[in-house]
Each structure stands twice: as C-alpha cells, then as structure tokens.
C-alpha cells in the first residue's frame, strides 16, 4: 500500500510544518473563541497554546501523515458557560475553520512571494501549508459528528431530527472512516478544496504578477 522510497519520506518531512500549523492554529482558535465567549475550560486545560503536543491525537496524527486524513485532540468546551449559548457554539465551531482559511490565504501569498527565489524546498513546504489548512477547513465543516460542522447543524435541527442525531452521533467517526477509505470523502471535499485554491489564486496571482513585472 505504501511505497517507502526516499521520495516518500522526503515528502513526509516537508509536509510536517503544514500539518502541525493547521492542527495547532485550528485547535487554539477553538480555545480562544470559547474563552472569549465566557468559557474558561480550554484555558484551564492548557489548550490556549500553539504547542502542537497539546493538540495532537497520536492516532489522528499518524493517519494524517500516512493517509492525508486525520484529526486532532478535541478542545474541551462547556457551552453552559457561554454568555449566549447558541452564539457561543457557532463562534467556537467556526473559529477553527476560519483560522485555517486565513492561514491558507497567507500561506499561498507566501508561496507566491518566494517563487522568484526558485527554492524548491521552501516552495513545497509553503504549498503544504496552504493545502493542509484548506483541507482542515473543508473537512471540519462537514456536518458529521464530531466535526465542527455538526456543532452548527444541531443548533438548527427540529426536535425530532435532533433526537435522531443524538441517537446516531456515536457512529459519526465510523461514517467518516468509511467515506475516507472508499474514496467518497475525496469526492465530497475535493471540489471545495479546488474551488478555494482557485479563488485564492484569482485574488493573489494578479497582485504578484504585478509585483514581479
């Protein structure tokens, strides 16, 4: 299944900064968002940090390295502490996604800025930075528990649908694994990933073409 060649490990090493940045900023953003909405739980758990060791789930991290699909350690949040529960849950759920998209935008800008240097290693690292941040944003907005999108979905479900959701939410990760290993996950999220890449390119390329010229 895996072709353990020097190129494989070379690519693995260059992808590490992108993965660690995407994970650390995503989870820290959740923590700061919860803290700003009145919940000190993430702060008390030591999650208001960019230290990746605080956010990495070992199995999820290995899966990310090997399969380009993985997860981090969820930030503990107590919605009961929010000043406005519904608003707080939406803000916390979207904080990680929006942070990843912002990092992806600046990662692509950094990539385009170093293109004239023709430094293959630096360009590849920056490519991984913006690609993994986009992947994290798109993946986490899927409304399947325990992903961030599901935390927003439950706020708008009618009572009967909400009961069904709670009944089957424990199977969420199983559903995600099935989607991932059948290739259906890629079919679902790749158009969104490509769309965001194209959008950022459309915004940034004219600027850098003007600079380079």
C-alpha positions as CSV (number, residue, x, y, z in Angstrom):
1,X,0.0,0.0,0.0
2,X,2.9,2.3,0.8
3,X,5.9,2.9,-1.4
4,X,8.6,3.6,1.2
5,X,11.0,5.3,-1.1
6,X,13.3,8.3,-0.3
7,X,10.9,10.5,-2.1
8,X,8.1,9.3,0.1
9,X,9.9,10.2,3.3
10,X,11.2,13.5,1.8
11,X,7.6,14.5,1.0
12,X,6.5,13.4,4.5
13,X,9.1,15.6,6.2
14,X,8.2,18.6,4.1
15,X,4.5,18.2,4.9
16,X,5.1,18.2,8.7
17,X,5.1,22.1,9.1
18,X,1.8,22.3,7.2
19,X,0.2,19.6,9.3
20,X,1.4,21.0,12.6
21,X,0.4,24.6,11.7
22,X,-3.0,23.5,10.6
23,X,-3.7,21.5,13.7
24,X,-2.2,23.9,16.3
25,X,-3.9,27.0,15.0
26,X,-7.2,25.3,14.4
27,X,-7.5,23.9,18.0
28,X,-6.0,27.1,19.6
29,X,-8.6,29.1,17.7
30,X,-11.4,27.0,19.2
31,X,-9.9,27.5,22.7
32,X,-9.6,31.3,22.4
33,X,-13.1,31.6,20.9
34,X,-14.6,29.6,23.8
35,X,-12.6,31.7,26.3
36,X,-13.8,35.0,24.7
37,X,-17.4,33.7,24.9
38,X,-17.1,33.1,28.6
39,X,-15.9,29.5,28.9
40,X,-12.6,29.1,30.7
41,X,-12.5,25.3,30.2
42,X,-9.9,25.4,27.3
43,X,-7.7,27.8,29.2
44,X,-7.8,25.5,32.3
45,X,-6.9,22.6,30.1
46,X,-3.9,24.3,28.8
47,X,-5.2,24.5,25.2
48,X,-4.6,28.2,24.6
49,X,-1.3,27.5,23.0
50,X,0.4,26.8,19.7
51,X,2.4,23.9,21.2
52,X,1.3,21.0,18.8
53,X,2.0,18.5,21.6
54,X,-1.0,19.9,23.4
55,X,-3.3,19.3,20.4
56,X,-2.1,16.2,18.6
57,X,-4.0,13.0,18.8
58,X,-1.3,10.3,18.2
59,X,-3.6,8.1,16.0
60,X,-5.1,11.0,14.2
61,X,-1.6,12.4,13.5
62,X,-0.3,9.2,12.1
63,X,-3.4,8.8,10.0
64,X,-2.8,12.3,8.7
65,X,0.8,11.5,7.7
66,X,0.0,8.2,6.1
67,X,-3.4,8.8,4.5
68,X,-3.7,12.6,4.3
69,X,-6.7,12.2,6.5
70,X,-6.7,12.6,10.3
71,X,-7.8,14.5,13.3
72,X,-6.6,16.4,16.4
73,X,-7.5,16.2,20.1
74,X,-10.8,18.0,20.6
75,X,-10.6,21.1,22.7
76,X,-12.8,20.7,25.8
77,X,-15.7,23.2,25.9
78,X,-18.6,23.7,28.3
79,X,-21.3,25.5,26.4
80,X,-23.1,26.1,29.7
81,X,-20.5,28.8,30.5
82,X,-21.3,30.8,27.3
83,X,-23.0,34.1,27.8
84,X,-25.1,33.3,24.8
85,X,-25.1,29.5,24.3
86,X,-26.2,29.4,20.6
87,X,-23.9,32.3,19.5
88,X,-21.0,30.8,21.5
89,X,-21.3,27.4,19.9
90,X,-21.4,28.9,16.4
91,X,-18.4,31.1,17.1
92,X,-16.3,28.3,18.6
93,X,-17.2,25.9,15.8
94,X,-16.3,28.4,13.0
95,X,-13.2,29.8,14.7
96,X,-11.0,26.8,13.7
97,X,-12.3,26.7,10.1
98,X,-11.9,30.5,9.5
99,X,-8.4,30.5,11.1
100,X,-7.4,27.7,8.7
101,X,-8.7,29.6,5.7
102,X,-6.9,32.7,6.8
103,X,-3.6,30.8,7.2
104,X,-4.2,29.1,3.8
105,X,-4.6,32.5,2.2
106,X,-1.4,33.9,3.7
107,X,0.4,30.6,3.1
108,X,-0.4,30.9,-0.6
109,X,0.7,34.5,-0.6
110,X,4.0,33.5,1.0
111,X,4.4,30.7,-1.6
112,X,3.8,33.2,-4.5
113,X,6.2,35.7,-2.9
114,X,9.1,33.1,-2.9
115,X,8.5,31.8,-6.4
116,X,11.2,34.1,-7.8
117,X,13.7,32.5,-5.4
118,X,13.2,29.2,-7.1
119,X,13.8,27.4,-3.8
120,X,12.1,24.0,-4.3
121,X,12.1,23.0,-0.6
122,X,10.7,26.3,0.6
123,X,8.0,26.4,-2.1
124,X,7.0,22.8,-1.4
125,X,6.7,23.5,2.4
126,X,4.5,26.5,1.8
127,X,2.4,24.6,-0.7
128,X,1.7,22.1,2.1
129,X,0.9,24.9,4.5
130,X,-1.9,26.3,2.4
131,X,-3.2,22.9,1.1
132,X,-3.4,21.4,4.6
133,X,-5.1,24.4,6.0
134,X,-7.7,24.4,3.3
135,X,-8.1,20.6,3.8
136,X,-8.6,21.1,7.5
137,X,-11.2,23.9,7.0
138,X,-13.2,22.0,4.4
139,X,-13.0,18.7,6.3
140,X,-14.1,20.1,9.6
141,X,-17.1,22.0,8.2
142,X,-18.7,18.6,7.2
143,X,-21.8,18.2,9.4
144,X,-20.9,14.8,10.7
145,X,-20.1,14.4,14.4
146,X,-17.7,15.1,15.9
147,X,-16.6,17.6,13.2
148,X,-17.2,21.3,13.7
149,X,-20.0,21.4,11.1
150,X,-22.1,19.1,13.2
151,X,-21.9,21.5,16.2
152,X,-23.6,24.1,14.0
153,X,-26.0,21.7,12.5
154,X,-27.5,20.7,15.9
155,X,-28.5,24.3,16.6
156,X,-30.9,24.3,13.7
157,X,-32.4,20.8,13.7
158,X,-36.0,20.5,14.7
159,X,-36.6,18.4,17.9
160,X,-37.4,15.1,16.1
161,X,-34.3,15.3,13.8
162,X,-32.2,16.3,16.8
163,X,-33.3,13.1,18.7
164,X,-32.2,11.1,15.6
165,X,-28.9,12.9,15.5
166,X,-28.1,12.2,19.2
167,X,-29.2,8.6,18.7
168,X,-26.6,8.0,15.9
169,X,-23.9,10.6,16.6
170,X,-21.6,7.9,18.1
171,X,-21.3,6.4,14.7
172,X,-20.0,9.6,13.2
173,X,-16.4,8.6,13.1
174,X,-17.3,5.2,11.6
175,X,-19.1,7.1,8.8
176,X,-16.1,9.3,8.3
177,X,-13.7,6.3,8.1
178,X,-16.0,4.6,5.6
179,X,-16.1,7.8,3.5
180,X,-12.3,8.2,3.7
181,X,-11.3,4.7,2.8
182,X,-13.9,4.2,0.0
183,X,-12.7,7.4,-1.7
184,X,-16.1,9.1,-1.2
185,X,-14.6,11.7,1.2
186,X,-12.3,12.9,-1.6
187,X,-15.2,13.1,-4.0
188,X,-17.1,15.2,-1.4
189,X,-14.4,17.7,-0.4
190,X,-12.1,17.9,-3.3
191,X,-14.3,20.2,-5.4
192,X,-14.5,22.6,-2.4
193,X,-10.7,22.4,-1.9
194,X,-10.0,23.1,-5.5
195,X,-12.6,25.9,-5.5
196,X,-10.9,27.7,-2.6
197,X,-7.4,27.2,-4.2
198,X,-8.7,28.7,-7.4
199,X,-10.4,31.6,-5.5
200,X,-7.2,32.5,-3.6
201,X,-5.2,32.2,-6.8
202,X,-7.6,34.5,-8.6
203,X,-7.1,37.1,-5.8
204,X,-3.4,36.8,-5.3
205,X,-1.9,36.0,-8.7
206,X,-2.7,39.4,-10.3
207,X,-1.1,41.1,-7.3
208,X,2.1,39.1,-7.5
209,X,2.2,39.2,-11.3
210,X,2.2,43.0,-11.0
211,X,4.9,42.9,-8.3
212,X,7.1,40.5,-10.4
213,X,6.6,42.6,-13.6
